[in-house]
Amino acid sequence: MKDSKENELNKSLIQYVNFIRNAFSNMGGFPDELNNLTIFNRSELTEEEKHIFNTAYKKVKSKTFMKNCFLNSLQLSMADKTGSIKLVEGYAFKYIPMEHSWNTINGKLIDITFNISDNKPPYLGDFPEDTAYYGYVFSDLNLKEWYKFADKANDFSLLGINGRRFFGKY
C-alpha cells in the first residue's frame, strides 16, 4: 500500500512537471535543468551525514524562515564546509504541486523549510507518505556567486527568470 501510494504521488508530480514543460515550450522554452529531474525516495541519513547536517544547520537555523525555501536551502549548502550538502530545486507535492527548494546529501533528501511553521524538525532522509519530491541537484554551482547575484534581485530561485539570467539564458 505504501509503495503504491508513493508511486502514484511520484507519477502525479511527473505528469504535472511535463504539463508545465509543455506550457513553457510556447514561451521561450523550459530551463534545461528541468529536463534532468530526479525523484527523491525515503532513505535514512547515516550518523556521519547527520553530523555534517547538524554542523551546517547550527550556522543557519536562526536565519531560516517559512515560505523562504530557496534562500533557506542555499544558506544550508553554503554553511556546509565539507561540500557534501547540495542545493536542489524542483517540485514538492503535498496536497498540490509547488515549486520548492531543498538539499541533498549523498542523494538523500534534507528539507529544512517544510516544517518550520509547525515547529517540527527538518526532514532528514525521511518525509511523510503523502509527500513527493522531484528536483534537479545543482552539484557544480558556485554558491557564493549565485548568492551575490540573487541577493541583488531578492530572487533566489535558480529555475526561475533570475536563475536563467544568472546562467546567461534570458
QUIBEL-V825971 format. One record per helix or strand of 2 or more residues. SS is the DSSP state (alpha for helix, beta for strand). FROM is the first residue (numbers start at 1). TO is the last residue. If there is no record, write none. Layout:
ss->SS from->FROM to->TO
ss->SS from->FROM to->TO
//
This chain:
ss->alpha from->2 to->24
ss->alpha from->32 to->35
ss->beta from->38 to->40
ss->alpha from->47 to->63
ss->alpha from->69 to->79
ss->beta from->85 to->93
ss->beta from->97 to->105
ss->beta from->108 to->111
ss->alpha from->116 to->118
ss->beta from->123 to->124
ss->beta from->132 to->138
ss->alpha from->143 to->153
ss->alpha from->161 to->166
//
